[in-house]
Amino acid sequence: MSVGAHPEALARVLRLLSAHGVFESCDGKFRHSLASRMLRTDHPQSMRDYVRMWGLPPFWASFGEMEQSVRTGLSVGDKVIPGGLWAYFAQNPDANAIFNATMVTKARTQIAGILAAYDFSGFNLIGDIGGGRGHLLSALLERVPTAKGVLFDLPHVVKDDAWRGIARLTRQAGDFFKDKLPVCDAYLVMEVIHDWSDAESVSILKAIRRAGAVARQAPAD
């Protein structure tokens, strides 16, 4: 199948990948390896979207600024992406779709362990803060049929059509630095805190604590 690439240039890339176990080289031809099969969409643990995400312009540009981060200890996000990564995704739907798919792909390997490690059956309403496409919350609600869930994320995230048909899950659009969080019995925060500075992380956790305190003060049904 033609991929529109220069044959010799592509061959060099494939030889390099083969040297690292991605693809196998044999008699001048290349074939799949266990690693390269994970780049296929039909692999049950496909990492295709994850690899595509790192090729998006803001991520690729950030790699070139790594020296500044190492020397200063500061993020280069604002320098590489004026307005920040989340504003970039809000303005670039195709890139946002790749990022959302990546988070779902990545979570597939983690959700089973999370649900096995903690008993959520004692909670009636569970909030997923910055929960993306709700992959963790949806799996949790399937495990705990008596619970309901609230997904809280930015407007361009929660309006995704992928939400249709998910029972007992409602969506609330907002910014956890500016808007009130849903009042719930328990909260999930997956793959969020590492994106922010210490001060911003503390702000997120305080907002969750404030919302949780309201739930504790509410009269029982």
C-alpha positions in Angstrom: 0.0 0.0 0.0 1.4 3.4 -0.9 1.8 5.8 2.0 3.1 8.7 -0.1 6.6 8.6 1.5 10.1 8.6 -0.1 11.1 4.9 -0.2 14.7 5.2 1.0 13.8 7.8 3.7 11.0 5.5 5.0 13.3 2.5 4.9 15.8 4.3 7.1 13.1 5.1 9.6 11.9 1.5 9.6 15.5 0.2 10.0 15.9 2.4 13.1 12.6 1.3 14.5 13.5 -2.3 13.9 16.7 -1.9 15.8 14.6 -0.9 18.8 12.1 -3.7 18.4 9.4 -1.8 16.7 8.9 -3.8 13.4 11.2 -6.6 12.3 13.6 -6.5 9.4 14.2 -9.6 7.3 15.7 -9.9 3.8 15.2 -6.2 3.1 11.5 -6.4 4.1 9.7 -5.3 7.2 7.0 -7.0 9.2 5.1 -6.4 12.4 6.6 -7.1 15.8 4.7 -7.5 19.1 5.5 -3.8 19.7 4.4 -2.5 16.3 1.1 -4.4 16.4 0.1 -2.1 19.3 0.1 0.8 16.7 -2.8 -0.8 14.9 -6.4 0.3 15.6 -7.5 -3.4 15.9 -5.1 -4.3 18.7 -7.0 -4.7 22.1 -4.3 -2.6 23.8 -3.7 -0.2 20.9 -1.5 2.7 21.6 -2.0 4.4 18.2 -3.7 7.4 19.6 -1.1 7.8 22.3 1.7 7.9 19.7 -0.3 10.3 17.5 -0.7 12.7 20.4 3.1 13.2 20.8 3.3 14.3 17.2 0.8 17.2 17.7 2.5 20.6 17.2 2.5 21.8 20.8 4.0 18.6 22.1 6.6 18.4 19.4 7.6 22.0 19.9 8.0 21.4 23.6 10.6 18.8 23.1 12.9 21.4 21.5 12.6 23.6 24.6 13.5 20.9 27.1 16.9 22.5 27.8 15.1 25.6 29.2 12.9 23.6 31.5 15.9 21.7 32.8 17.9 24.9 33.4 15.1 26.9 34.9 12.8 24.3 36.4 9.9 26.1 34.7 7.3 24.9 32.2 7.8 26.0 28.6 4.1 25.6 27.9 3.3 29.3 27.7 6.3 30.0 25.5 5.5 27.2 23.0 1.6 27.5 23.2 0.4 31.0 23.9 -2.7 30.7 26.1 -1.8 27.1 27.2 -2.4 23.6 26.1 -6.1 23.5 27.0 -6.9 26.7 25.1 -5.1 25.1 22.1 -7.3 22.1 22.3 -10.4 24.2 22.6 -9.4 26.0 19.4 -8.3 22.9 17.5 -11.0 20.2 17.5 -9.0 17.7 15.5 -6.1 17.8 17.9 -8.5 17.7 20.8 -10.1 14.5 19.4 -6.7 12.9 19.3 -5.9 14.0 22.8 -9.3 12.7 24.2 -8.8 9.4 22.4 -5.3 9.1 23.8 -6.6 9.5 27.4 -9.2 6.8 26.8 -6.5 4.5 25.4 -4.1 5.1 28.2 -6.8 4.6 30.8 -7.7 1.1 29.5 -4.6 -0.3 31.2 -5.3 1.4 34.5 -9.1 1.3 35.2 -9.3 -2.4 36.1 -6.6 -1.9 38.8 -8.3 1.2 40.2 -11.7 -0.4 40.5 -10.2 -3.5 42.1 -8.2 -1.5 44.6 -11.1 0.5 46.2 -14.7 -0.2 47.1 -16.9 2.7 45.8 -20.2 1.0 46.6 -20.8 3.2 49.7 -21.2 6.4 47.6 -24.3 7.7 45.9 -22.9 10.5 43.8 -19.4 10.5 42.5 -17.7 13.4 40.8 -15.0 13.0 38.2 -13.0 16.3 38.1 -11.2 16.9 34.8 -12.4 13.5 33.8 -12.1 13.9 30.0 -14.4 11.5 28.2 -15.5 9.9 31.5 -13.8 6.6 30.8 -13.1 5.9 34.5 -16.4 7.3 35.8 -18.4 5.2 33.2 -16.5 2.0 34.2 -17.1 2.8 37.9 -20.8 3.3 37.3 -21.0 -0.1 35.6 -19.3 -1.6 38.6 -21.6 0.2 41.1 -25.2 0.2 39.7 -26.6 2.1 42.7 -24.3 5.2 42.1 -24.7 8.2 39.9 -21.9 10.3 38.5 -21.1 13.9 37.5 -18.4 14.5 34.9 -16.8 18.0 35.4 -14.5 19.3 32.6 -14.1 22.2 30.2 -17.0 23.0 27.9 -15.4 21.8 24.7 -14.7 18.4 26.4 -18.1 17.6 28.0 -20.0 18.5 24.8 -18.4 15.5 23.1 -21.1 13.3 21.4 -19.4 10.2 22.9 -21.5 10.9 26.1 -24.8 9.9 24.6 -26.3 6.8 26.0 -24.3 6.6 29.2 -26.8 6.0 32.0 -26.6 7.7 35.4 -23.9 10.1 34.2 -24.5 13.8 33.9 -22.1 16.5 32.6 -21.2 19.8 34.1 -19.0 22.2 32.1 -16.6 24.5 34.0 -13.1 25.5 34.9 -12.0 24.1 38.3 -10.0 27.3 38.9 -13.0 29.6 38.5 -16.3 27.6 38.8 -17.9 25.7 41.6 -17.4 22.0 41.5 -20.3 19.6 41.8 -21.3 18.6 45.3 -20.7 14.9 45.6 -20.0 12.1 48.1 -16.7 11.2 46.5 -14.4 12.5 43.9 -12.1 11.1 41.2 -9.0 13.0 40.0 -7.2 11.0 37.3 -4.2 12.3 35.3 -4.9 15.9 36.3 -2.7 17.1 39.2 0.6 16.4 37.3 -0.4 19.0 34.7 -0.1 21.9 37.1 2.3 23.8 39.4 2.3 23.1 43.1 0.2 26.2 43.8 -2.3 25.4 41.1 -2.5 21.8 42.3 -3.3 23.0 45.8 -6.0 25.3 44.4 -7.6 22.3 42.7 -7.5 20.1 45.8 -8.9 23.0 47.9 -11.8 23.4 45.5 -12.6 19.7 45.8 -12.5 19.9 49.6 -14.8 22.9 49.6 -17.4 21.0 47.5 -17.0 17.9 49.6 -17.6 19.9 52.8 -20.9 21.1 51.4 -22.0 17.5 50.7 -21.1 16.5 54.3 -23.2 19.4 55.6 -26.3 18.5 53.5 -29.1 16.8 55.4 -29.6 13.1 54.6 -32.5 12.0 52.5 
